[in-house]
Amino acid sequence: MRFGHVFGLIDRNSLKGFSIFIRAWDNPGLAYMVEIAVEGEYQGKGYGSYLLLWSLLHLKKNGISTVTLTVDPNNLRAQHIYCDKFGFEFVEYRKDEYGQGRDRLFLKLDLENWKQ
């Protein structure tokens, strides 16, 4: 991964989800998860977790040691997936990160010691 990578979730030749990662300019072992999305009818069935798992495995295999992301503090479902299922850890609370009233939680995953 030179600068970034996009992973797709394909079913019957149609894109049903994607994840986007960007490598940090000043730390080649660090990648930011910019976005992950799964089409509505595929949500709640494990497809997003599958997509995230294979994305993280690919990143680890290709020299990424740490992945970070932000999540809405009110999105408990996403926090459960990131923290409880995948082992992301809370780093900090960022008030107004995306503008006034749009707070975010900053999470980090150490891929070098990650046990999937």
Beta strands, then each sheet from edge to edge (+ up, - down):
strand 1: 4-11
strand 2: 14-23
strand 3: 30-38
strand 4: 66-71
strand 5: 89-94
strand 6: 104-110
sheet 1: 1+ 2- 3+ 4+ 6- 5+
end
